[in-house]
Amino acid sequence: MNGLKERIAALIEQEGPLTIADYMTVCLFDPAHGYYTTREPFGVEGDFTTAPEISQMFGELVAIWLYSVWQAAGSPRPVCIAEIGPGRGTLTKDVIRTLSQIDAGLARDVRFALVEASPRLTQVQKKTLAGSPATLEWYRQVGDLPQLPVLFVGNEIFDAIPMRQFVHRDGRWRERCVGLSGDGELAFVQGPGEPDPSLLPADAGSAEEGSLIELAPARSALMDAVAGRIASDGGAGIFFDYGHLQPGYGDTLQAVRRHAFDDVLARPGEADLTSHVDFAALSASAGQHGLAAHVATQGDFLIAMGLRERAGLLGRSADAITRERIVGEARRLAAPDEMGDLFKVLAVTPHGLVPPGFAGRD
Ligand code: SAH
């Protein structure tokens, strides 16, 4: 057993099974052994590669989106651009570079905020952004951001926020937990918790025996904080993640280690733990603050924002090998059989502001 697994097993012996949300929290954020607190997850050397790490084009198109929305919102100054969960800081770096090319004065005036829960990743971000002429600030949570119009951006942040699972047995929904098997190994068990009935879909009472549903109040709370801030101080937000447009039944909790799926219980703290994001639930949270939610697939969005044209431009003066690499990166980001369909993008804006990239849908 690794050190964290032993500690989790001891905790379960003392206090009983952990909810999936508590298990995710320990695995990802334990100060001594947590995945985000101790590991270097990103890139070829790490466990998974995210869109901004695949290509600079991702951050460039996000910057163009942020600039368009800033203009559509009446070009407020001062303004803050806040990335939530910035990982290595690559997306913010690409956004600053692109914004400096579009409007150098604005790039100088923007307060760039990085909202990061992991002290270790905060240090990595400071390194990535060292030497940047932009104004950079770090915060632990959205509530600490300055009271200004904020343009939020987040890539693969909601999937890393813990969620809870419930299983339908004998006509009741009971919480799925992590407990101990007879031989002392971690195992999924039924816990005593029951879901808040108002969070269940209308047909939940007639769900099949053994159906599993995932509810993520902590994700809705993060969207609440974001949407509340936009509603009171102005701004907008754009979030990319893998997930589904409509809520559904099924277990999507997954562990990824060294670019392959791993057993969720086998190596706590050594693998990334995530689950599909329910975009309908996040849109509903934004709606409660009077904001409009716009959703598209990542592929449709990036192509509407000019991915093909950007790839063509970057490749024009490059050699054949580089051109091939750029085409490959664009394919990874947008092709339906790569990230294009699985990943979705959610923009939250004040009503009446039609953001680019969403085919005008409100
Ligand atoms: N956006 C980056 C990293 C994605 S991984 C990329 O695309 O490469 C998730 C990131 O969110 C990590 O930086 C992790 O430490 C951070 N994170 C997780 N929960 C968070 C929270 N509640 N608040 C702020 N950051 C969080």
Boltz pocket constraint, residues with backbone or C-beta under 6 A from the ligand:
constraints:
  - pocket:
      binder: B
      contacts: [[A, 36], [A, 42], [A, 50], [A, 51], [A, 52], [A, 53], [A, 84], [A, 85], [A, 86], [A, 87], [A, 88], [A, 115], [A, 116], [A, 117], [A, 118], [A, 121], [A, 140], [A, 141], [A, 154], [A, 155], [A, 156], [A, 157], [A, 160], [A, 161]]
      max_distance: 6.0
